[in-house]
Amino acid sequence: MTTLQSSPTPTVPVLHVFEQAGGWHWGITIPRGLGSGFKVIAFSERTFPREDAARNDGSQVLASLEGAAVHN
């Protein structure tokens, strides 16, 4: 399962893959509109056994987010 938040500000999302607590995870961020830093707009709730599995899953979500932005 994936948790998503919508963003009213059009930005370019970035995929991050990282190891934590013995497994691999992914997160997608966008730059904050006001202030500095980044906002997490999607992340994996599932822990992946391998980095490439997390990257593949995150890449699919990123592609769907970018596809949705093109159609809006």
Disulfide bonds with the S-S distance in Angstrom:
none
